[in-house]
Structures are given as structure tokens and as C-alpha cells.
């Protein structure tokens, strides 16, 4: 179970960093402020979706394995 928890946290961190770098890239390399707003909204939606998916994956693993047995 601890390996799954570590995997979920590492995956979440990678997704968050990638989205942050994407928003930063849009902010630095575009001249229209509307693009940055769209990038932030899309990154927020992707972040919420990925957190929900990772939580579902973690919960599935938690149902099949107990903390003290791994």
C-alpha cells in the first residue's frame, strides 16, 4: 500500500509540475492575456480530473490491501 501511495503522490507531482510549466510557457511566450486565462482554466480542469482519477486508483488499492499487510 505504501508503494501505491508513493506512486500516486509522484504521479500527482509530475502532472502538477507539467501543468505549471505549460501555464508558465503560455504566459511567457504569448502576447495575448486571454491565452493565459484559458491555459489556467484548462490546467485547473486537468488537475481536478487527475486528482479524482488518482484518488480512485488509490482507493481501489486500499480496498484490496491493508496498510499493515504490505
Secondary structure, DSSP 8 states (H G I E B T S, - for coil): -HHHHHHHHHHHHHHHHHHHHHHHHHHHH-S-HHHHHHHHHHHHHHHHHHHHHHHHHHHHHHHHS-GGG-
